[in-house]
Amino acid sequence: MSILTSTDAPPTDRAGRALSGGLSWGGLSRATLAVAAGGAWLLFAFITLHWPDLGDWGRGEETALAAALFGAAIILAGAIGVFHAPVAARLRRSTPWFLALGVFFSVWQATTAKFAVLPHPFFPPPHALVEVFCDDWSKLAISVAASIKLELFGFAAGAGAGFVIGVLLGWSRAFGYWVHPVMRLVGPMPSIAWLPIAFFAFPSSWSASIFLIGLTTAFPVAVLTWSGVASVNSAYYDVARTLGASPAFLVFKVAIPAALPHVFVGLFMGLGASFAVLVTAEMMGVKAGLGFYLQWAQGWAAYANMYAALLVMSLMCSGFVTLLFRVRDRLLSYQKAEVQW
Amino acid sequence: MVAHALKSSTGVEIDIRGVSHRFDLEGAPLPVLNRINLTASPGEFVALLGPSGCGKSTLLRLVAGLEPPSEGEISADGVKISGPHPSRVVVFQDPTLFPWRNVRDNVALGLEAQGLLKTRGVRIEETLRLVGLDGFAKAYPHQLSGGMAQRVSLARALVNDPDVLILDEPLGKLDSLTRLTMQGEIVNLWRRAGFTALLVTHDIEEALLMATRVIVFSERPATVKADIAWDKPYPRHRDDRDLVARRREILGLLGLDASW
């Protein structure tokens, strides 16, 4: 039985006996996997300390110490898990990833700082990123805060406008007559194309960026909200009307709740598209945010700072998507969730 | 009549006067109803039978006020029907429950739309008990069986104390056992509340088990082909000799007497 399949095994079979506390084949093989994962992190620490760096990076010793402690902790947890079921259960899901990451960091460390297999300034070693996070965290934090603020304002404005436009398109023929052609003309165009005009038409590059992010978000939200409202089963309206519903009740208590699953598809699409505009706007004109940080790091050929900023950026964007899914799951809790983000 | 003795008589008279109706199909008018005259007395249970697509469901939509008739007039207790009103509630073939609302909130829909939730909210629990759904108030539509969902839609209608209950093939999509149970239940609810009931159905036996009067329509555009008074005491039995004879008679009117 391979170490990988032993972790995939459902907790009710062979692993079930290990959970009950006694020694078993499954329990031992999981402990072996934990030892391997811990070993990979110890190897990473060893590589970091044993060979001298072929460049000038700090925080090597701290990185090695943290990796060694982490590796030792995994091995210890694996050993405890043989006798103590709850620890084993918590460890089971993560150990394969711990092993893979330990191996990845070891290879990364060896091919960059130690043997320079990868070209020198473009591929900094892991502890160079640690150095950035330790020594430049305040600038990174300010950048993240600026990016989050800009994204939130722009996305909220765009989502709100798109939602209202979508509902009106689905509800009012007169509104559709005037707005639909405009939307068909303006909507599909990439908002970034407005960038040169926006930067001189708006009082600041910040407000221009809010407009661009909003525009990007509004288009998919409007189209999906519209299609959601338009595709509401007409029987819902019949039911509500025979029960005495006013037009306002039909919009707010029938059309909008019925269209909400569509609206969230639009919000998801809009959010994804808005990240691109956010970063571009920050690179092109806004003198703050992660996009600006990336630009600045490139100017100084500070590649470790770039990778660190990319990592932070991906966490931030992923965080936004997670937040959106949370809100969706709350509002649409009556639906059976098909996808768990 | 035994049935009428039990009623509190809140039903209204529905008067259908010379009603014709056309659908506009890409410029070509399609006549569906042809000068229908029909009066349902207060508290009467009228079943409408007819060939598929003859326009009987359309007649119910006109009575509900969801559409105005092309010609003629429909009135409730002498007042012309010009739009939908919660005193005339429809139970459709599909339960059409709102999936984002739980059972309780679905039943509350009418009261909420009329702004009566505060004063008459207690009626919701009562009505749920009446249709045998107490304990399901927090369930969502996707968790219900077809019969339960149709019971919710019945409760959603009854909670408004309608004067007229419009039943558009409400049992058409249910399995035959649930159907039998609910036929009896709807009759009991009607006898208890005393509203006027209009039922469209394809099932002659169902009409004869439930209604006090059976109207048979012709092919589209529908005209009234027969108007049969049917004062049989409840509970009725499907193998009752009179009922079987009536059934054969109506099959004949629908041109199906040769079939088995």
Interface residues (C-beta under 8 A of the other chain):
Chain A: N233 A235 Y236 D238 V239 A240 R241 T242 L243 G244 A245 S246 F249 K253 V254 P257 A258 L260 L332 Y334 Q335 K336
Chain B: A64 G65 L66 P84 H85 P86 R88 V89 V90 F92 D94 T96 F98 P99 W100 R101 N102 L109 G110 E112 A113 Q114 Y140 P141 H142 R156 N160 I166
